[in-house]
Amino acid sequence: MSRTTLSRYLIEAQRDNHINADLRFLIEVVARACKAISISIGKGALSGVLGEAGSDNVQGEAQKKLDVISNEILLEANEWGGHLAAMASEEMDHPHPIPHRYPKGEYLLMFDPLDGSSNIDINVSVGTIFSVLRCPEGMEPTEQAFLQPGTQQLAAGYALYGPNTLLVLTIGQGVHCFTLDREVGSFVLTQENLRIPEDTKEFAINMSNQRFWEAPVQRYVGELLQGKEGVRGKDFNMRWVASMVADVHRILTRGGLFMYPLDTKTAEKGGKLRLLYEANPMSLIVEQAGGAATTGRQRILDLQPTQLHQRVPVVLGSKNEVERVTAYHLES
């Protein structure tokens, strides 16, 4: 029985006119970079890649060595192919132009090279998140070119580096999961058309921030914690990995709700998670799988970005729960 590799899946998508050759090549190059990151992570302390890099990123957060290594792997892999106008990364202040010695393309690539990197040293699953836009015609690939609503994304995905290395991808035709076959070095299609159940009994939120939450979130989580005896009439379980890729993948696999809401601690910054590198790609994936994603007040994919490193609140996952949280915010 023949197995569908990522390359075969993308070639067939090109034949069906869902993507063109350049976008196919771009996704394949990103996937190859994710394989290289997976290898670095897999070696861990054996190759001296754990621990702090001794530098801060644009958000003032301490960078791990693997943050820097993963960023470099993605930049170097994607510079030379001729399919990109520019790249932007959570780890860099400004967009990364394509060097003059290489041809330029029409696409913009954004990525969080190593989401959840604070978990690296304790061997918990981390990931890479990426998103693809088209550079507006006639516009230089400066910061302004990247400031497009999430609805304009042509593709989005993430790699999850856990017991298996997975690549979860959407090109606007549902969400599909590929597993890295380490023996042959190929991503192989292992799950098609992932669907998030509309109802759930699981939620993910950082409970240590409870005292900072707004009233709608206090109300919602309070109802969940009351369980069978409360207004919801059923018990809920809380799951929190503190790695967005791992938490979202659990939701894609079996349903659930993920929240990083606005609170008094993050209000000045606009929220915790980055719109272009985390919220938009994850929202597209979740919506393509039948879920929903809002800020608590409006659909994330409709937001008009104003800054490259803009932050937003995030509520995503099983549709009925997202709608309930959002309704509580709109009532207040």
N, C-alpha and C positions, 0 to 999 in steps of 0.2 A: 504494500500500500504506500503510495507516494505521499510525502508530507508537504504541506504548504509552508514554504519559507517566507520570511518577510519580503525578500526580493521578488518572489513569485506573486505574492499578494499585491505588491505595488505595481508590478508589470500588468497584472490583470486589471487593476484599478485604472491604469493609464489607458489600456485598451477600451475600457468602458467610459473614457473621457471624464473621469472623476478628478484626475490630476494630470499634469503634463510631465514631460521627461525631466525637466529641471527640478520640479518639486519632488519627484520620485528619487532623484539622485541626492537631493538635499536630505531627505528623510533617511536614506541609506547611510549617508556619511555621519549623521547624528547617531544612528544606531551603532556604527563602528566605533565612534568615540565613546559611547556608553559601554561597549565591551572593554575598551581600554581602561576606563574608570573602574569597571567591575574587577579587572585583574589587579589594579593597584589596591583597591579596598580589600580584596581577598588575601593579599600578602600581609597587610596590616603591619604589625611591629617587626616582621621579618625584613621589611624593606625600609624601615625607619620613617614611615609616612604618618604615624600617629602624632597627636599632640598639637600644640599651638604653633602657628607660623611666625608669631611675633609681630603681626601687623593687624590693622583694622580695615574693614571694608567701608564703603561709602556711608553705611548706616551707623558707623562707629562700633560695630560688633567685632570682637576678636576673631580673626580668621584661623581656621585649622589648616594644617599643612595640606590636607586633602582638598580643602576648598580651593586653594591656590593651584594645586596640581590638576584638579578636575577642570577648572576654568581654562588653564593652558591647553589641556587636551582638546577641549571643545573649540577653542580659538584656532589652534594649529590644524585641526582636522578640516575645518570649514573655510579656511582662508582661500585656498588655492583652486577650488572647484569651478569657479565662474558662475555659480548660481546665486550668490548673495551680493546685495548692495552694502550691507553693514550688519553688525551684530551688537546686541546689548546684553549685559550680564548683571545680575544682582551684585556681583563682586567688583564691578568697575564703575567709576564715577560717570563716565561718558560713553557714548556709542563707540564701538571699535570699527574703524574704517577698514575696508579691504585694501591691503598693500598694493601700491601702484604696479608692482611687477605681475600682478594677477588680473585676469579679466573680471569684470563686474557682472552681476546678474540683477534680477528684479525683486528678489525676496529679502525680507528682514527676519533675522533669527534672534529670539530672546530666550534666555535660559537662566535658571537657578542651578548652577553646576552641581551643588551637593546640598540638597534640602535635608534638614535634620542633622547637620554635621556635628552638633553638640553631642549626638549619640555615638559618634564614631568610636571613641575610645572605650566604650562599654559593649561594642559588638552588637548594637541594635540596628535594625534595618534603616537604611537611608536611601536617597534617590536623587535623580536628575529630572527636572521639569523643563519642558521646552514648548515654544510656541512659534508659529510662522505667520507673518503678514506679507502682503505685497507692498513694495515701496510705491507710494503715490507717483503717478506719471509726471515727469517734469520736476520732481522735487528732489533736492539733494538729501542723501541719507543721514541727516542730522537728527538731533533729539526729536524735533517736531514730527519727523516722518513716522516715528514709532508711536505717536500719541493717537492711536486709533481705538475705537470701541472693540470689545472682545468679539462682537458679532462679525468683525472683519477677518477673524483668524481663518486661515486656510487649512491648518493642521495644528494639532496639539498632542502632547503625549508626555509620558514619564517612564523612566527606568526605575525599577525597584531592586535594590541590591540587598537580598536577604538570603535565605537558604537556597533559593533559586534566583537567578537574575531574570527579571521580567521586563518586557517593553509593552506598555499599554498605549494604544494609538487611536486617534480619530482623524479622519480626513473629511469629516462631515457625513460619513456613511455608516454611522454606528460606531461602537467601541469594540476593539479587538485586542486580545492579549497574546503576546508571543513570549515563549520561554527560550532562553539561551541554551542550546545544546553545546555544552562545553567541549565535547569530544570533536565535533566538526566545526565549531565556531559560528554556527548560524542561529538566528532567531527563528523559531518554528511556531506557527499558529497553533495555539492550544485551547483558546476559548474565543468564540465568535459572538458578536452582538450581546455583549454584557448588558444586563438589565438590573436596575436598582429597584427593589420592591417599594411600593408606594407607602407601605406602613412598616414600622420597625419597633423593636423594644430595646434598641441600643443607642447610646449617645456618647459623644466625645467632646469634652471641654476641660480646660484647665481649672479645676475646682479651687486651686489656691488663689485665684483671682476673684473669687465670689464677692468679696467685700467691695470690689471696684465696679461691679456690673450695674447696668441700668435696670430700672424697674421691670421692663418686659422680660428680660432674661432671668431675673430673680424669680418672677412669677412662673415662667415656663419650667425652669429647672426644679423649682420647689414642687410643682405638680408631679414631675417625674419621680422625685424622691419620695413622694407620699405613696407611690405604688398602688397596689390593689385597693387600699383603703381610701385613696384620694379620688379626685374628679376624673382621672384617666382610667381608673378601674383595672389597671394591670401594672405589673412590676417591670421596671426598666433596669438594664445593666449599663454601667459606665465603662468605657474603654478609652484609654488615652496613652498613645505611644510617644507623643511630642515630636513626631516626625510626620509632617503633613502627608507625604507620599504614602507612608504605611497606613495612616488613619483613613485616607481616601480609598486606598486599595481595599481595605476591609469593607468599606461601605459599598464599593463596586461589586464585591464578592458576595456579600450577604445582607446588604442594607444597613441603615444607620443614619445618624445625623452628626455632622462635624460643625463645631462652632468656635470661632475666635471673634467674639462680638466686640463692639465698641465698649470701652469702659473708661473710667476716669484716669486710669494709668496711661492709656494710649490715645486719648481723645485729641491731644494737641498734635499728634502725628497723623491723625485720621484713621488709625487702626493699627493692627499688628502686621498683617500680611501684605506683600507687595502685589499691586494690581496686575502689572504686566508679566511678572515672572511666576506668580503662584496663583492668584485668584482667577485671572482670565483663562489660562489653560485648563485649570482644574474645573472651572465652571462649564467650559465647553464640553469637556469629557463627561461630566456628571449629567448635563442636559442631554447629550447624545445617548446616554444610557437610561434616559427616562426619569432622571432626578431633577432637582431644582437647585438654584444657587442665587442667594440674595445677600445684600448687606444687612439684612434685617428690615430694610425699608424699600429697597428697589432691586431689580434684577441686575446682577453684576455685569453681565455681558452688554448691557445698555449704557454703562458708565462711559462718559467721555474723559479719557485721561488728560491730566494737566501737567504732569511731571513724570519723568522717566522712572523715578523710584517712589512713586506715589503709593501710599498704604491705604487699605480699606478694611472694614469689618467683613467677616465671611461667615455665612450660614449656608451649608450645602448638604445634600444627601437625599434621603427618602422624601418624596414630594409632599406628602400630607403633613409631615412634621415641619418641613421648611415653611410651608404655607401657614401653619399654626404660629410659629415663632414670628413670622413677618406680620401676621394679623395683630399679634399682641403689640408689636412696635407701632403699627399704624393706628391702633386704638389709643395709645398713650399720648 
